Amino acid sequence: MRNLKIKIRDFMNKYKFIKFIFVGGSSTLLDFFIYLLLSNFIAISLAKCFSMIASCTYSFFFNKSWTFNDKQKVNTKQIISYIIVQVINIIINVSINQIGYVITNNKLLAYIVATGISMIVNYLLQKNIIFKEN
């Protein structure tokens, strides 16, 4: 049993992208449900901003502690860098979502396109700026 736990731990440490995909997927679900709920009561751009803020916060702590196994205390530089990266990501996501909705008048399609594009941007920025290995 102990050997199995060690093998699983080594596998997960070796393949951080699997963890990133899991965190990203669960973060996207959180974003999606908050967006759908709020978009029934407020403008879709505002709903998307709130849903992204919630999912970004969730994603930061899970990626920091689990995906990238960053044991250091959260520091000011990391928080500021993360906020800047996420502001860029939110602007891209909200803009593409709005444009997609205007073009298609379809919330789901706009959401899917915006999420796909911003997911790529978010991964690259987090990997290369926030949690880069020294």
Sequence and secondary structure as in RCSB ss.txt:
>XXXX:A:sequence
MRNLKIKIRDFMNKYKFIKFIFVGGSSTLLDFFIYLLLSNFIAISLAKCFSMIASCTYSFFFNKSWTFNDKQKVN
TKQIISYIIVQVINIIINVSINQIGYVITNNKLLAYIVATGISMIVNYLLQKNIIFKEN
>XXXX:A:secstr
 HHHHHHHHHHHHH HHHHHHHHHHHHHHHHHHHHHHHTTTS HHHHHHHHHHHHHHHHHHHIIIIIS   S   
HHHHHHHHHHHHHHHHHHHHHHHHHHHHH  HHHHHHHHHHHHHHHHHHHIIIIIS   
